[in-house]
Each structure stands twice: as C-alpha cells, then as structure tokens.
C-alpha cells in the first residue's frame, strides 16, 4: 500500500496539482486523499469506497487504474491472509451476537428473544376474558339463586 500511496503522491506533485484541486474535481474529502497518500487504509470504514477512491484518483492522475486496483487487491490479500483464523471466528461470533440483539424485520430469521412476556400477557388476557364471559353467562341464566332451564314469557 505504501508503494501505491507514494506513486499517487509523487504523480500528483509532479503534475503540480494540489490536494484541494483533486478534492474539488473528484468530490472526495481532502482528508481521505491525505489518508490515501499516507497509506492509512485503517482510516476507511468501507474498503469498497476506498477502492473506488483509488480507482478514480489513479484515473484522474493518468495512471493505469486497473493496475493500481490489482496491486491494492494483492496487498489486501496478503494483509488479510495473515489474520489468525481464531481472530476471524471470534469476530464472526461477536457480529452474530450483535445481529441477534438488533431489531429484526419480519423477513429475517433472527427474532428478538424478549417476546415471551408479550405472549404470556396475551394468553392471560384471553383467559381472563373467557372466565368473565362464563361468569356473566351463568349470572344471566340464574334467577333468585336458581338456575333457569326454560325461558318463558308471562303475560
């Protein structure tokens, strides 16, 4: 990455172009360009955005942008292949735990775990309504503490 950064910086300086001009022409923040020229890829959260910046910057300077991206991809492969597998697995587990804690849409398979209380409350409410309905119906057919089996009309 340092070689790519140096090449970009040297080419820009040889052309007599300032960082402000590049920033204005490519609509890339000046700080991002400084980080690219210093080889600080850790300053970028999105690697695909960095690749896009590299491609456009190299093209702007008249360099072979495909070759620059190929070199960058090789650098990334070397860098990521040195990360221990256990560290990758640990990061994946943390990401899965975070995903479980987030609110899930109805289209995802991950559901929030705190739904039990809601279901219990609904079931208890339904049970209470059924008991009240039974009690009310028994009171409706009871006359003077005696059950009425036949409903008759008196004239």
C-alpha positions, 0 to 999 in steps of 0.5 A, a space after each residue: 500500500 505504501 508503494 501505491 500511496 507514494 506513486 499517487 503522491 509523487 504523480 500528483 506533485 509532479 503534475 503540480 496539482 494540489 490536494 484541494 484541486 483533486 478534492 474539488 474535481 473528484 468530490 472526495 474529502 481532502 482528508 481521505 486523499 491525505 489518508 490515501 497518500 499516507 497509506 492509512 487504509 485503517 482510516 476507511 470504514 468501507 474498503 469498497 469506497 476506498 477502492 473506488 477512491 483509488 480507482 478514480 484518483 489513479 484515473 484522474 492522475 493518468 495512471 493505469 487504474 486497473 493496475 493500481 486496483 490489482 496491486 491494492 487487491 494483492 496487498 489486501 490479500 496478503 494483509 488479510 491472509 495473515 489474520 489468525 483464523 481464531 481472530 476471524 471466528 471470534 469476530 464472526 461470533 461477536 457480529 452474530 451476537 450483535 445481529 441477534 440483539 438488533 431489531 429484526 424485520 419480519 423477513 429475517 430469521 433472527 427474532 428478538 428473544 424478549 417476546 415471551 412476556 408479550 405472549 404470556 400477557 396475551 394468553 392471560 388476557 384471553 383467559 381472563 376474558 373467557 372466565 368473565 364471559 362464563 361468569 356473566 353467562 351463568 349470572 344471566 341464566 340464574 334467577 333468585 339463586 336458581 338456575 333457569 332451564 326454560 325461558 318463558 314469557 308471562 303475560 
